[in-house]
Amino acid sequence: MKISRPTLVLNKTICLQNIELMVEKAKRHHVRFRPHFKTHQSIEIGRWFRQQGVRQITVSSVEMARYFASDGWDDLTIAIPFNRHETDELNQVIELAAVNLVTDNAETLHYLKEHLKKPVGIFVEISTGYARTGIPSFAIHAIETVVDAIIHHPMLNFKGFLTHSGHAYQARSRNEIQNIQFDTLQKMAQIKKQYLPRFPDLEISVGDTPTCSVSENFQGVDEIRPGNFVFYDLTQYQLGACHIDDIAVRMHCPVISKQASRNEIIIYGGAIHFSKDWLLHYDSKPSYGRIIIRKNNETQLLGTSSCLSRLSQEHGVIKVNSKEFQQIEIGDIVEIIPVHSCLTAQAMGRYITTKGDTISMMPREQTMLTQ
């Protein structure tokens, strides 16, 4: 495999192992596995899930729903509050697949009643602590208002309640992740207890990679929706959600300069390739990735004192010690474990597998503005 420019390399074997382990966890806990496809955004990788028996998926946009529906996925949840400006495109998707939408307000539902051409499922989004979107779990009157806007309308099928514990990404230990999961399940159980007598078929949908990777408690849950686990990344490793060897992607970047006075290695690979997500380095400075070098056909993960320390648009700066500085030459290809594999994949737009095969991702639509 010849690398000449920044390239996102995918280890298919590790990726398949990650999929298999999460499939088995869902089976073990008797919950539906509806993986989020926003991380990989690839029809080919989606087929790897299908080979493991997965039939329902989660996506993050109407555009992504259409992309995967074109490959035969016919049961999709769009896990972001619906954007009414995409109604025409949504009506095209529901001709191909059963679609569940997510909302936290009655206004969207009143709009949908007037503009949908076919029925859709509706999950009411609950906030259990992340404080992004969703109705706070304690806001019973607000929840009831949204539920009332759904029922008794032929175009809206009340599915249940959905949440995303995104605050698990701020955890500092596996125990803290498990505590967040326990708190989430308690809050969702209270809502389920209140509404189950009226809606005996309602479902509870939860999901994020940290809690789904770490926890073995899914009491009261009907489906899980992790996404990042397919690749994992340095963030998940730091959280304790995975081992370093579970991370399936690496950025491969050419070394284009060396600065001896600063013990810095300059690579061709910047913010447009990695994104600007970072973790706190041991010296309280940003780290944009861990470094792997290859010498004599052997790989070496450099210590935590070395990292991708700065990014500009096309350049990356790797800080190393004096011994490591001598090991790396201009023209070498270094491997970098990304902080956030979802954004890195989005930035790159395709993968090269360790066997040299190219895997495409969802094409990006260009929006043209005219006056």
Secondary structure, 3 states (H helix, E strand, C coil): CCCCCCEEEECHHHHHHHHHHHHHHHHHCCCEECCECCCCCCHHHHHHHHHCCCCCEEECCHHHHHHHHCCCCCEEEEEEECCHHHHHHHHHHCCCCEEEEEECCHHHHHHHHHHCCCCEEEEEEEECCCCCCCEECCCHHHHHHHHHHHCCCCCEEEEEEEECCHHHHHCCCHHHHHHHHHHHHHHHHHHHHHHCCCCCCCEEEECCHHHHHHCCCCCCCCEECCCHHHCCCHHHHHHCCCCHHHCCEEEEEEEEEEEHHHCEEEEECCHHHHCCCCEECCCCCEECEEEEEEECCEEEECCCCCEEEEECCCEEEEECCHHHHHHCCCCCEEEEEECCHHHHHHHHCEEEECCCCEEECCCCCCCCCCC
